[in-house]
Amino acid sequence: MVTFAPGKGVKGADRWFGSGYQGEPLVTFLGGMQTIPAGESVFLTIDLEPGVQYTAIDFTTESKETFTVS
């Protein structure tokens, strides 16, 4: 789970990740977990703020879901 620096998004963050995190951070990591074995469950608790845009990223499947808390 991440938030992006103002004016930045997934494409800019992908370049930043690919650079080995060189330069000014474009992403704030709020929490995450490693690969979860089949049949296992993991719970992650994160305090989310209203009005902030968040993105959940699955680095294994490269899927991304962006949402804003109301």
N, C-alpha and C positions, 0 to 999 in steps of 0.2 A: 504494500500500500504506500503510495507516494503522493506528494503535492509538488507542483512544478514552480520554479521561479517565475515571477511576473513576465508575461509575454513569451514564455517558453512552453514547449509541449513534448509529446512523445518523440517526434523526429529529432529535436535538439537533444533530448535526453539520450536517445539511442547513440548519437554521435559522441556525447560526453562519456557514456558507458564504454564505447569502443575505443576511446582515447586513453582508457585506464584511469578515468576520473581526473584528468588534467584540467587545470584552470578553475574558474569560479563554479561552485556547485550549482547545477541546474535543477536538482531534485532534492527534496527532503524525504528521507525514508522514515515512515511511521511505524513500521513493523512488518514482519513477514515470517516465513518458515521455509524449511527445506522440503524436498520431495517427500510426500507422504505415501507409505506403502499401501498397496491395495488392502482394503478391509480395515484400515486404521482410521482414526479420527483425531483431529487437532482443533483446538479452540484458540482464537486470538482475540484479545480484548483491546480495543483502541478507542480513545475518546476523540470523537469527531466534532468539529465546530460548524455551526450553521453558516451558510453562505460561502463556504470554502469548497473549491472543486478538488475532488480526490480521484485518483486513478489506481485501480487494482490491476497489477500486471502479473501474468503467469509466464515466467521466463522459459518454462519447458515447452509450452504450446505457442508462445508468443501472442497469446490473447490478452486484450486490454479492455477494461470496462471503466468508463469515466462517469462520475455522478457528483451531484452537489447536495449537501444536506440542507433540508429546509428547516 
